Amino acid sequence: MSHVWSDEIEEISRRLRMAELLGGEEKIRRQHDAGRSTVRERISELLDAGSFEEVGALAGFATVADDGSTVSVMPANFVFGLGSIDGRRVALGADDFTIRGGAADASIMAKQVDSERMAGAMRVPLVRLVEGTGGGGSVRMIEDAGYTYVPANPGWDSVVENLSLVPVVAACMGPVAGLGSGRVVMSHFSVLIESIAQMFVAGPAVVRHATGEALDKEQLGGAEVHRRSGAIDRIVPDEKAALQAIRDFLSFLPSSVYELPPVIAGAEPATSADTLADVVPRNRRQPYRLRAILDAIFDAGSNFEYAGYGASVYTGLARLDGHPVGVIATDPYKGATMTPNGADALTRLVDLCETFHLPIVSLTDQSGMMIGLQAEKTASIRRGARAVVAAYQARVPMAEIIVRRVFGVGGAGQINRHRYNRQWAWPSGDWGSLPVEGGVEAAYRADLEASDDPEALMATIHQRLEVARSPFRTAERYGVQDLIDPRRSRELLTRWVRDAYRVLPELVGPPSFGTRP
Amino acid sequence: MSDVRAELTASVFKVEVAVGDQVQEGQPLLVLESMKMEIPVVAPRAGVVGEVLASEGEVVDEGAVVVRLAD
């Protein structure tokens, strides 16, 4: 049956079908051959089935016949809209590499800008699947336009504001440069797919021309570069893992700063609390397995590793009887001190928790900031101090279990020790302004030099210090709130987290500072 | 061959394996020492030690390849 608007209604359908064709069969085949999915396949994989409501599908570049009729429309290479992940609404913006390699000049920039605005205005998390080059397009555009312009990053008023408003997650789904890289790192959590994706400020050709460095894209910005660079939070093996990491990350966070973190049904820990009575070796030189501690304290399956570049500084998210919390800990298998990158990881986690109202649990084992020439050259003290500032600016409730060491400026500032926090220490706790080991010679030099038997004296001094450094001595002076049987850790934390969640409603709203990447 | 790297700048305290040894996943290949802590470098997978690129007492940099594993 014909309607008044039948022709136009049919034309809308025809144009929507054209938008589905992306860059055409040949380009799609090339995308698949490179081990990458198309933008539409990724959207289907990430979002709940049938939930995607696209915005601006008709925007594109028309081919017009002599009679003025539209032959075809090549869609913009940026697809966005609203959808759901596990029933919760999210905004999604994704680049289409099959059209001009995802280059921003073919994206219809207003769509990108609107995707950012939508997330902020609708108070929903924003997911960016980035696979494209910079915002400037190619130099050829200058000739086409006949003029140049003073650049402003498109939509960055919203991009900046969103960091203090809604969870922002970004994934490098292929090679990413320039503005694309900016869109990746302007986020609370970023992922990069090993050997499929690369990220750089400028790609190999520009770098070769500018600096003479001859590197391929993997050498310049691949997984091996970003595993330790601090620019990317998580390296993942494939697209499926990238999208899963995004889903997992968002499951811990509220939809915006105006809501509380989602509490779900709790789960028992994966392993028995008995592990905790043995996990830390009596020999202080020997490492312990952090995973064993996490598995015995937090809900089974809830441990989510956050910033992968922190070396010995473990940053994570987890649940205590269904309540999301931030987790700070130490992985002794990855180092002995807080590296500058570890400090950055810590800053990022604490800022994330303050922004989205997650209480923080510190499983403290911190011997302080990294020392040595390399550490000094990379601003160990300032970047460490920045992490301390983050801890002091955060208003969310914090609890601490001292697992082992608390030394130095870094150890002292891992949580804000100038306000009320719940604090427990295991019998393996070992703390002070500086560790006894290595300090004895300096402190007792005169005595040792005057001694007939310095070795025996040294042994006696060590013995005396060993008694003085007992955590029981500290507990007697109330230098630590409670020494506990490690096996009670979960029980105590679970009770604490319920109290902490009662405090959270008054923190709802923007964070105590503007969040920076 | 796959590379096993040092997670941190540290001195090599002990080398636990030699070329040709069959190792299991998680087995310590060498032990680093930093800040009075012993930090094992473990095999990321089972395999045969193809090359050992660090010796006791030597300082290795963060990210340096210390062992190469063959299948």
Interface residues (C-beta under 8 A of the other chain):
Chain A: R228 R284 R285 Q286 P287 A311 S312 P332 Y333 K334 G335 A336 T337 T339 S367 I371 G372 Q374 P435 E437 G438
Chain B: E7 L8 T9 A10 S34 M35 K36 M37 E38 I39 P40 V42 E62 G63
